[in-house]
Amino acid sequence: SISDEGVGMDAETQKHIFDKFYQGDKARFSTGNGLGLALSKRIVDMSEGRIVLRSECNQGSTFQVILPMGNP
């Protein structure tokens, strides 16, 4: 899991957060092209895992990566 105490995300932003090139907060434009979370999700999906997002406006966000247990 990775968490922050930032501005958080509203429900509409959360719907698109894993879309390629999506940048939810247009007012805070910064460098980058919106691929980081899309690529991360693709890698986790290929590993048959999932990413759980918990976020509330003005409360921060938590991303939890859940991967299946491998064969011993």
Secondary structure by P-SEA (a helix, b strand, c coil): cccccccccccccccccccccccccccccccccccaaaaaaaaaaaacbbbbbbbcccbbbbbbbbbccccc
